[in-house]
C-alpha cells in the first residue's frame, strides 16, 4: 500500500459503506472511531499520510493505553 492522505482514506471507506448499504448508525460509529482515533493520533504526531506502519504504531499506542 502506498502512502495516502488519512482524510481521503476515511472518505473512501465511508463511501464504500454507503454504497454497500451499511446502516447509518454503523457508518456513524466507524466515522466517530476514525475521527477520535487514528485521525487524532496522526494529527497529534504531525503525520498527514497514512501507511500500514502508521496504523501499526497507532494500534500499539492504544494497546499501551489499555494496559495503564
N, C-alpha and C positions, 0 to 999 in steps of 0.2 A: 504494500500500500504506500502510495506517495503521500507527501505532506498535503493536508487540506485544511482550509480555514475552518475552525470549530463551528462557527455560526452557520456556515454553508452545510457542513456535515449534519448538524442538527436539523436544519431546514429540509435536507434531503430525506432524513429519517422520518420527519413529521409528514412530509408529502407522501412517502411510502405508506405510512399508517393510514392517512386519509384515503388514498387510492385503494387500499386493501380492505377498507370498510371497518377499520377498528372503531370501537365506541369512543365518543368524545371524552368520556371520563378517563379512559385508558390513555388516550393521547395526551390529555392534560396532565395526567400523573407523570408520564415519562418526560414531558416538557419541563415540568417542575423539577424533577430529579436531575435532568441535564443542566438546567439553569443554575440550580443551587449546588450542584456537584461539580462535574467536570469543567463547566464554563467558568464557575467562580474560581476553581483551583487554578485553571490556566491564566485567568485574569490576574490573580494574586501573584503568580510566578512570572508575569510578563510574557507569556507564551501565546502566540497568535495561531500557530499552525499545529494541527493535531497529527500525531504519528502513533503507531502502536506502542512505542516506547513511552510516550507521554501518558497514554492510557494505563500502561502497566504501573508507572510511577504514581498515578492518581489512585489506583486500586490499592497499591502498597500503602500509601499515606492514609487511606480510610481504614485499613486493617489495623494500623498502628493506633489510630484514634479509638477504635473499638476496644482495644486492649487496655486503654487507660482507665 
